[in-house]
Structures are given as structure tokens and as C-alpha cells.
Amino acid sequence: MEINEVRLFRDALRKMQRSLSGQWKNDAACCGITVAQCHALMEVGKSGEIALVELASVLGLDTSTLSRTIDSMVKSGLLERKANLEDRRYLNITLTTKGKKTYNDINHVFDRFYSDLFAGIPPQKHRQVIESINLLADAINNINTEECCREELTNE
């Protein structure tokens, strides 16, 4: 890919990130939680019950950072910790009744937003957009950005 195309792509990503970042903050704020809490809540809600270490892996966080987020969500009544019946060293996280309501509220807001977003895209392109975003997310997850940037800086 030529450098001009790379820069156009980067510009488009920044524009999309700014647009979505504002939306995510608004969606989480409307339900009284932070963006980090929203991400955790959505993953727990999607899985039904998830081990803390698995949730940390899915979110790309270390368990100590995630534990603080989970602690605040337990205190606010959104999540509940349970001992893992198979291995008591692990904690499983589930939604409380309040957490389920917040999960459903956030889903409703996001569903409406993304339905409106897709209304501006031709229906025959919907699957292509989803596939492209998944390819992009996978490519991002497979590259070590820190190492890549460090190599570039040391080569200059």
C-alpha cells in the first residue's frame, strides 16, 4: 500500500474513532457507568457468567486493573462475584438484576444507534462492512504496535 493510502486510512480511522468515542461515552453515561464499566458489563452480559481471568483476557486488561473496575461494579450492584465451583481460586462474574437492566438498556441504545448507522449503508453492503471490520480488528490484534513503533523510532 502506498504511503498516501496509508495516511488516508489513518485519517479515516481517527475520524471514525472520534465519532464512535463520543457515542460510546454518551451511551455509557446515559446509564450511569463509565466506558470501562460498559465494556465489562457487555461482556459479562453476553457470556452470562465469566471467570475474571477470562474477562481480563477478552478485554485485554490485566486482572488487577479489571479487579478495581469489577469492585466498583459490585459495590454499585451491577455485578456479583461467585466462587468457581470447579476451581475455588477463580472468581466468576455474573450480572445482578440491576446489571441485567443496565445491560438491556445499553443494548437498546446501541441497537438503535447502529441500526440508524446501517440505514445509511446499502443493505447489500452490510455483511461486507461487518466482515471488513472483523478483518481489521483481527489484524490490529495480531500486530504488536509497541514493538512496531519502537523499531521505527530506533531506525530514524
C-alpha positions as CSV (number, residue, x, y, z in Angstrom):
1,M,0.0,0.0,0.0
2,E,1.3,3.4,-0.9
3,I,2.1,5.9,2.0
4,N,-0.6,8.3,0.8
5,E,-3.2,5.5,1.0
6,V,-1.9,4.5,4.5
7,R,-2.3,8.1,5.6
8,L,-5.8,8.3,4.1
9,F,-6.7,5.1,6.0
10,R,-5.3,6.5,9.3
11,D,-7.3,9.7,8.8
12,A,-10.4,7.7,8.3
13,L,-9.8,5.6,11.4
14,R,-9.2,8.7,13.5
15,K,-12.4,10.3,12.2
16,M,-14.3,7.1,13.0
17,Q,-12.7,6.7,16.4
18,R,-13.7,10.3,17.4
19,S,-17.2,9.8,16.2
20,L,-17.7,6.4,18.0
21,S,-15.8,7.5,21.1
22,G,-18.3,10.3,21.7
23,Q,-21.2,7.9,21.1
24,W,-19.8,5.3,23.5
25,K,-19.3,7.9,26.2
26,N,-22.8,9.1,25.7
27,D,-24.3,5.6,25.8
28,A,-22.4,4.6,28.9
29,A,-23.0,8.0,30.6
30,C,-26.8,7.7,30.0
31,C,-26.8,4.5,32.1
32,G,-24.6,6.0,34.8
33,I,-21.5,3.9,34.2
34,T,-18.0,4.6,32.7
35,V,-16.9,3.3,29.3
36,A,-14.7,0.7,31.0
37,Q,-17.6,-0.5,33.1
38,C,-19.7,-0.6,30.0
39,H,-17.2,-2.9,28.2
40,A,-17.0,-5.2,31.2
41,L,-20.8,-5.2,31.6
42,M,-21.5,-6.0,28.0
43,E,-19.0,-9.0,28.0
44,V,-20.4,-10.4,31.2
45,G,-24.0,-10.0,29.9
46,K,-23.1,-11.7,26.6
47,S,-21.5,-14.7,28.3
48,G,-23.9,-15.0,31.2
49,E,-21.1,-16.0,33.6
50,I,-17.4,-15.5,33.0
51,A,-14.2,-16.0,35.0
52,L,-12.4,-12.9,36.0
53,V,-9.2,-14.1,34.2
54,E,-11.1,-14.8,31.1
55,L,-12.9,-11.5,31.1
56,A,-9.5,-9.7,31.6
57,S,-8.2,-11.6,28.5
58,V,-11.2,-10.7,26.4
59,L,-10.9,-7.1,27.4
60,G,-7.1,-7.0,27.0
61,L,-6.6,-5.9,30.6
62,D,-4.5,-7.3,33.5
63,T,-6.6,-8.8,36.3
64,S,-5.6,-6.2,38.9
65,T,-6.8,-3.3,36.7
66,L,-10.0,-5.2,35.9
67,S,-10.5,-6.2,39.6
68,R,-10.8,-2.5,40.5
69,T,-13.4,-1.9,37.8
70,I,-15.3,-5.1,38.9
71,D,-15.1,-4.0,42.6
72,S,-16.8,-0.7,41.8
73,M,-19.5,-2.5,39.8
74,V,-20.1,-5.0,42.6
75,K,-20.4,-2.1,45.1
76,S,-22.9,-0.3,42.8
77,G,-25.0,-3.5,42.5
78,L,-24.3,-4.3,38.8
79,L,-22.2,-7.4,39.2
80,E,-21.9,-10.3,41.5
81,R,-18.8,-12.4,42.2
82,K,-19.2,-16.2,42.7
83,A,-16.5,-18.7,43.6
84,N,-15.9,-21.1,40.7
85,L,-17.2,-24.5,41.7
86,E,-14.5,-26.3,39.7
87,D,-11.6,-24.2,41.0
88,R,-12.1,-22.0,44.0
89,R,-9.0,-20.0,43.1
90,Y,-11.0,-18.4,40.3
91,L,-13.9,-16.0,40.6
92,N,-16.9,-16.0,38.2
93,I,-18.7,-12.8,37.4
94,T,-22.4,-12.5,36.7
95,L,-24.9,-9.7,36.3
96,T,-27.3,-8.8,39.1
97,T,-30.9,-7.8,38.4
98,K,-29.8,-4.2,38.2
99,G,-26.9,-5.2,35.9
100,K,-29.3,-7.1,33.6
101,K,-31.5,-4.0,33.4
102,T,-28.4,-1.8,32.6
103,Y,-27.2,-4.4,30.1
104,N,-30.6,-4.3,28.3
105,D,-30.7,-0.5,28.4
106,I,-27.3,-0.2,26.8
107,N,-28.2,-2.8,24.2
108,H,-31.3,-0.9,23.3
109,V,-29.4,2.4,22.9
110,F,-26.6,0.7,20.8
111,D,-29.0,-1.3,18.7
112,R,-30.9,1.9,17.8
113,F,-27.7,3.8,17.0
114,Y,-26.2,1.1,14.9
115,S,-29.5,0.4,13.1
116,D,-29.6,4.1,12.2
117,L,-25.9,3.9,11.1
118,F,-26.6,0.9,8.9
119,A,-29.6,2.6,7.4
120,G,-27.1,4.9,5.6
121,I,-25.3,1.9,4.1
122,P,-26.8,0.0,1.2
123,P,-28.2,-3.3,2.5
124,Q,-26.2,-5.4,0.1
125,K,-23.0,-4.0,1.7
126,H,-23.9,-4.7,5.4
127,R,-22.2,-8.1,5.5
128,Q,-19.2,-6.6,3.7
129,V,-18.9,-3.9,6.3
130,I,-19.1,-6.4,9.2
131,E,-16.6,-8.7,7.6
132,S,-14.2,-5.8,6.9
133,I,-14.4,-4.5,10.5
134,N,-13.7,-8.0,11.8
135,L,-10.7,-8.4,9.4
136,L,-9.4,-5.0,10.6
137,A,-9.9,-5.9,14.3
138,D,-8.1,-9.2,13.9
139,A,-5.2,-7.6,12.0
140,I,-4.9,-5.0,14.8
141,N,-4.9,-7.7,17.5
142,N,-2.2,-9.6,15.6
143,I,0.3,-6.8,15.3
144,N,2.5,-5.7,18.2
145,T,2.1,-1.9,17.9
146,E,4.5,-1.1,20.7
147,E,7.3,-3.2,19.1
148,C,6.5,-1.8,15.6
149,C,6.7,1.8,16.8
150,R,9.8,1.2,18.8
151,E,11.6,-0.4,15.8
152,E,10.6,2.6,13.6
153,L,11.9,5.2,16.2
154,T,15.2,3.4,16.7
155,N,15.7,3.2,12.9
156,E,15.5,7.0,12.5
